[in-house]
Amino acid sequence: MMEESREGEIIGKKKMKMMVAIDESEGSFYALQWTLDNLINEPSIEGGLITLVHVQQPFNPAAYPIIPGGGAAFYTPTLVESVRKSQQDTSAALLSRALNMCSDKMVKAETLVLEGDAKDMICQATEQNPVDLLVVGSRGLGKIKRAFLGSVSDYCSHHAKCPILIVRPPRELLTK
């Protein structure tokens, strides 16, 4: 419970730990911006720490054994290393953009890069690094697309062991 002192300053602020999921979508960056604009400056919340989590899809060469026209593909170590380097570069670029957004608002942030299925890894990350709030963006999939493609935000809302905020971007962002 918060109290106000005689000088009007708030006593009993809570340092909040938040995790924001970042991917290639503008929706995830909108969710981060919304968090920075609406939650960080909330009088009852002392700007805690934001963990920016990005999940890379695992590259398993054994999962792609067929090439067009038939036959098996042979993945050289150089090709495998090139794909992994590309994934690391993509992750670094996304997280750099997100860190800059946090820095612009003078908010402390750390990054976490995981490999696996995004919905599972995000939920695991909230358990291994306990947070007060998980923030995810929404791509605005309809019911049919969500049923076939799955929805990370929908999955996390049912399986994360912490409160979750799903930030839906404005329509104009969804159509891009």
N, C-alpha and C positions, 0 to 999 in steps of 0.2 A: 504494500500500500504506500502511496506517495503522500508526502506532507509538504506544505509550503512553509518556508521560514519567513521571518519578518521582512527580510529584504526581497522576498518574492522568488528566491531561487528554489528550485525543486530539490527536495531531499529524497533519497531512496531510488535514485536512477538505477536501472538495471543495465549492465553491460550485456548486450545481446550478441550471440554468435549466429551468423546466418551463412547458409550455403546457397550459392546461385549456380545453377547448371547452365553451362555455355556450350553452344554448338554452332554450326555454320549458319543457322537461321537468324534473320533479323529479329524474330520474336524473342529469342533468348537475350539479345542485347537490349531490346525494349524492356524486358523484365528486369534486367540489371539496372537500367536507367530509372525505371519506375521505383525500384527499391532504393536507389540512391536519393531520388527526389522526395519520396514519400515516407520512408521508414527511418532513414538515418537522422533526419532533422526532427523527428518526433520528440517532443519535450520529455516524455517518460523514458526514452531510450537513449542511453549514452552510447554514442557511436562505437560499437564493439569491433569485431573482426568479421570480415566477409571472406569466406573460402569460395574461390571460383573453381568449379569442378568441370573438367572436360573429359569425355569418354571417347576413346578411339576404338573403332571396330578392329578386332584382331585380324591380322593377315595370316592366313593359314594356306600355304601353297598347295597342300594336299587336298584342299577343298575345291580346287579348280583344275582337275586333271585332264579335261577334254578341251581340245582346240577346235575351232570351226573346220569342218571338212573331215573330222574324225582324227583319231590318234591322241596320243598323250602329250601333254606339254611338260617340258623339263625346265624347271626354274633354277637358274644359276644363282649361286650365292650373291652375285653382284645385283641381279634383278631384285631379289628378296630384300637386300640391304637398301636398294634404291626406293622401293615402296615404303619401307619402314622410315627412311629418312624423310620422304615426302610427308608421311603422316606426322612425324615429329615437327616438321616445319609448319604444317597447317595448324597443329595444336599451339605451337609457339606464337604464331601470328594472331590467332583468335584470343589467346590469353593475354597477349601484349595489348591488344585493343581494349580488352576488359580492364586490365590493370591501369591503363591510361585513363579510362572513365572514372575509376575509383580514385586515382591520384588527383584528377581535376576537382573532385569533391573533398579532397583531403581525408580519404577514408582508408584505413589500413586493410590490406587484402593479401591473401596468400593463394597460391594455385595448387591444384591437385589434378594430375593427369592419370587416368586409369585406362585399362584396356579390357574390353569385353562388351557385353550387351548393356547399352546405356541405362535402361530402366533398372536392371538388377544392380549394376555397379553404383548408381546414384543412391539407391536405398541402402546398400552396404556401407557406402561412405558416410551416410548420416548415422549409422550405428557405430562405426569405428571411430569417427570424429564427432562426438555428440554436438548437435547444434540445436538452437532454440527454434529455428525456422528454416525450412527448405523453400527456395523460390525457383520456380520453373516457368518458362514461357509456354505458350500454346500456339500451335500452328493453325488452329481453327479448323481441324478436320471435321467433316460431317460424320454422322453416326455410321454410315456405310463404310467410308474410307477408314474410320477409326477401327471398325470391326475387322477389316482385312489387314490394314497396315499396323495396327496397334498404336497406342499412344503412350509416350513416356510419361506425360503429365498425369494421365488417367491411372496408369499403373502405380506411379509414385503416390498418388492420392489415396490409394487403397493399401499400399504396402510399406510406406515409410513409417518409421517409428517416432516421428516428430511431426509437429504441425507443418502443413504445407500451404503455400500460397501459389496459385496458378494465375499468372498475369496474361491476360488476353490482349494482344495488340489491337490498335484501331484497324478498321476495315481496309483502309488504304495501304497499310503495311502488309496485310494478308494477301492482297492481290498482286504484289510485286513478285 
